[in-house]
């Protein structure tokens, strides 16, 4: 038995980045020996084990053979005769196919260290084309490392799109990779990589169609709606905003371009189109509720929030009530972050103050200070309680904003 540290920890170590997790490959062993040594199997049919003390993952060296389309269409062979080089050959990128032995020596049969120095994302072998998730992984690594995609790898990704392999992505895996990409330093590079190979039109056609759609030049000097989205999500990333804010920033302008195959009736406004498309995206990718809810709120209210400096107290209270801000102030704060990202995601606007945010925060604080229970007790007619509470909040907000 020989044990090698592999993958992300070796890559990040060579890049001088913090190493979070360690993964190991075990050569010359089998499941029986691993269990006798106290390793705990992760799954019934998958040769991965947890160390009895550290709980780090140790995988038996294995090869994979394509048997069907999609992420799960593989037959796995794990046995003592599988070599380290064979195991590394099944990996996606050369930079992830580097190992270290227990003496610290690098084993790099596919030139991963060279590609790290050159800043290149390059596939290890033609087997890359057998797993559609790898398209998303390459895009995510582009966002994380700001590396270029090797021309031959980009061409292979395009072929996977053309062949329909990308259409067999499992929704959970697609969301996992895209959400992780949104949390990288430059999420715009993920979107650009997906556009470059044609995958964005398959995975997120509602977003892809925004590229080339003009914006009103007085509001958005960058003109193109898609380019505006890239600036917005990068601003949200630069500020360290959480995933829900970045997802809302990504989708807030859906509907401005319809979809590639759909024309909307003229009576359906942009806001309604946007919400409908966001709901479709979230259903298709099985997006968590917190991300879905914030994206819908941003689509519905970002235009109104941008006018926060001009809104009357009565309009602000209606906005706070529609956004459920009185009950969920923390989520409203995230909504303001998403709107601020939209505002700042324009050339020359990065350092400008987002004036609506402090005014709306002050209004929310004043509205939440109203004692609704006391007002309810004073009302003889229960049907008038809601109106009385609303009016009290309007008066409170008016006083707070005029102070």
PENORDA-V103382 format. One record per run of one state. SS is the DSSP state (@ for helix, = for strand, . for the rest). FROM is the first residue (numbers start at 0). LEN is the number of residues. If there is no record, write none. Layout:
ss=SS from=FROM len=LEN
ss=SS from=FROM len=LEN
This chain:
ss=. from=0 len=1
ss== from=1 len=5
ss=. from=6 len=1
ss=@ from=7 len=8
ss=. from=15 len=7
ss== from=22 len=5
ss=. from=27 len=3
ss=@ from=30 len=6
ss=. from=36 len=3
ss== from=39 len=2
ss=. from=41 len=6
ss== from=47 len=3
ss=. from=50 len=6
ss== from=56 len=4
ss=. from=60 len=1
ss== from=61 len=5
ss=. from=66 len=7
ss== from=73 len=5
ss=. from=78 len=5
ss=@ from=83 len=6
ss=. from=89 len=3
ss== from=92 len=1
ss=@ from=93 len=3
ss=. from=96 len=2
ss== from=98 len=2
ss=. from=100 len=5
ss== from=105 len=2
ss=. from=107 len=4
ss=@ from=111 len=7
ss=. from=118 len=1
ss== from=119 len=2
ss=. from=121 len=1
ss== from=122 len=1
ss=. from=123 len=2
ss=@ from=125 len=5
ss=. from=130 len=2
ss=@ from=132 len=13
ss=. from=145 len=2
ss== from=147 len=2
ss=. from=149 len=1
ss=@ from=150 len=13
ss=. from=163 len=1
ss=@ from=164 len=4
ss=. from=168 len=2
ss=@ from=170 len=12
ss=. from=182 len=4
ss=@ from=186 len=11
ss=. from=197 len=2
ss=@ from=199 len=4
ss=. from=203 len=1
ss=@ from=204 len=4
ss=. from=208 len=5
ss== from=213 len=1
ss=. from=214 len=9
ss== from=223 len=1
ss=@ from=224 len=14
ss=. from=238 len=4
ss=@ from=242 len=9
ss=. from=251 len=7
ss== from=258 len=1
ss=. from=259 len=2
ss== from=261 len=1
ss=. from=262 len=7
ss=@ from=269 len=16
ss=. from=285 len=3
ss=@ from=288 len=18
ss=. from=306 len=6
ss=@ from=312 len=10
ss=. from=322 len=6
ss=@ from=328 len=16
ss=. from=344 len=10
ss=@ from=354 len=14
ss=. from=368 len=3
ss=@ from=371 len=7
ss=. from=378 len=3
ss=@ from=381 len=21
ss=. from=402 len=1
